[in-house]
């Protein structure tokens, strides 16, 4: 099949609908803000209604054509049925699957409840959400991007549950990519390294406590310096960089890419 699109050189996302999960903070917010500046219409999803409303106002001011808020937890029962009722007559250009993972810990210490929560948050919930949204994606231009983690490629000893269930979801995404390819819809994921987000600050404090018995500013700075030193560029990643990569995967410029996990970690993994 010949490449059906010219390179993106205009308002490619203007008036297009995008579904963004985890949209009120971190990488999800950065991606929503970039899409807003390009005139997209956004369906933003998060658990906290007040945060959603504040974010929606920001996105409208940034240029979003329309913003619809969806206060929803991925672990909610009957998630699929709820989403189908919301989107039955909507066509989406792109879907972003993004959200925080389970708490850190050692693999020998997790309870049955920990496994159930991680499964619902990182595998069952995202899968059911995607199944509900995929029929609404535009043929030939539709694109799914999931924010994953380098834990799917390399062990982080402080985040074993996150790595296990994100890896499972990555495998499922490849199956989605295979089945949706006939409609010209692409499914990819981004595996960020250490990105400066609120969630990273929590992990930084946790690792400082584990390594040094203290989460003091000095201990946390040492953790951040150690993370940066893993990169040949000696730095962490900014949310804006993940947003740029996500927009590339949403665009027709990436039409040849599907079923892939793109690592964005400033070169850390090649040093392991």
C-alpha positions, 0 to 999 in steps of 0.5 A: 500500500503506498504512503497515503499522506504528505508529510505533516506541514500544516494544522494536522490536528486542528479540530481532531478529537483526542482521548488523553488519560492521566491528563491533569499532571506529568506527561499526560498534561504536557501532551494535552497542552501541546495538542491544545496549542494545535487546535485539537479537541480533547477528551481528558480523563483523570480521577479527580473532578476538580483537577479535571476542571482546572486543567480543562480551563488551562487547555481552552486558554491554550487553544483547544477547540473543545475540552470534555472532562471524564472523571473516571478511574481505570479500575472502575467496574463496567469500565468498557460499558461506561466508555462505550456509552460516552463515545458511541458517536465520536470519531477519534484521531488519537488515544493516549493511554497514560497513568501512574503505576503501583507503589514501589517495593520488594517482590517478596513483600507484595500481597494479593491485593497489591497484585490485584490493584496492579493488574486492574491499573496497568493491564485490565483497565487500559485494555478495556478502555482501549477496546471501548475506544478502538471502534471510534478511531479514524481509519488510516489516520487513527493512532494509539500511544501508550506511555509505558516505562523502561521497566518493560526492558530492564529491571528496576528493583524498586518497581517490580510490579510496574515492570511486570504488568506494563510488560504484559500490556506491551505484549497485548498492544502488539496484538492490537497493532496486528489486528488494527493494521488492516484499518490503517490504525497504528498502536505504539508505546513510549518507554520513558526513562526518568522523567521529571514528574510528580510521580518521579519525585515520589520515587526519588523520596522512596529510593532515598529512604531505602538507600540512605534511611532518609528522604532529606533534600540532600539524599534525594539530590544524590538519587537524582544525580545517580539517575542522571549519571546512567545517561551518556548525556548525564541528564533526566528527561523533560515532559515536553520531550515525551510530548514531542515524541507522542505527537510524532506518533500521532502524526502521519509522519510516523505512518510506517511505525506500529507495534513498537516500543520506543525507548526515550531515556537519554541513552540509559538502557544501552549502558546496562 
